[in-house]
Amino acid sequence: MSKPEFVYTTYIETSAEKLWHALTDGDFTERYWFGHRVASDWKVGSPYRFTHPERPSPKGKVLISDPPRKLAYTWEACSDELKHERISRVTFDLEPRGNIVKLTVRHDNLDEGGKTFLGISEGWPMVLASLKSILETGRPLPSDLKSSSQKEETHA
Amino acid sequence: MDEVFKALADASRRSLLDRLHAKNGQTLNELCDGLAMTRQAVTKHLAILEAANLVTTFRHGREKLHYLNPVPIHQIGERWIKKFERGKLTALSELKKQLEKRDE
């Protein structure tokens, strides 16, 4: 195994089951993943796919599915211009600690300095901050990507 | 959030984050290399950064690798930056970068 290019951690006040649901349910991801819906039966070897009405979304294959502790999938090019880049891999580890779950996200097998690499270094912190916010407060983080008709929320 | 601000309120710790930003996933030895800090001091600073969740570690074989974890910084940013401001801020920081580059 090559060393991961990115490792992100966030501590979320929730249960491992709720967090698993948040990572694997399309209705839920749409709310915090800035409009991207995910769909899969989450069996090892099955395909999964994110969809968004206007933006390219990643897709791939489920590598590990051990609810509610560990999920891994391949991460394939979001758009045609990224087609030549390597298929990378994302691993989620969920470790419950009392009323908190430590979520670690690893992204490896990336082309260093590639477009996916650069996109991811901005994308994951945003998605994880939004995921933490929605699970703890019921509200995702506001985003430029959301439609402007949506009401702006204040964050205490 | 207090922990994050305390961790960031130290130039040595910020320079460690800069090093991880330049190259993610370093061992303690790599991080100490070329720094005017004792190994003990680096270890202490890393522990503070880890406690604030600004650095996350990952065991890869026999090595313990350190990664920059910008998730808490992102949360701080989102707290005070309204969604309509972000475009303008990006433009301003880009402008600042371009102008300062010219002075070099």
Interface residues (C-beta under 8 A of the other chain):
Chain A: M1 K3 P4 E5 F6 V7 Y8 T9 T10 Y11 T104 R106 W124 P125 M126 L128 A129 K132 S133 L141 P142 S143 D144 K146 E152 H155
Chain B: N24 G25 N53 T56 T57 F58 H60 E63 L65 Y67 N69 P70 V71 I73 H74 Q75 E78 R79 K82 K83 R86 G87
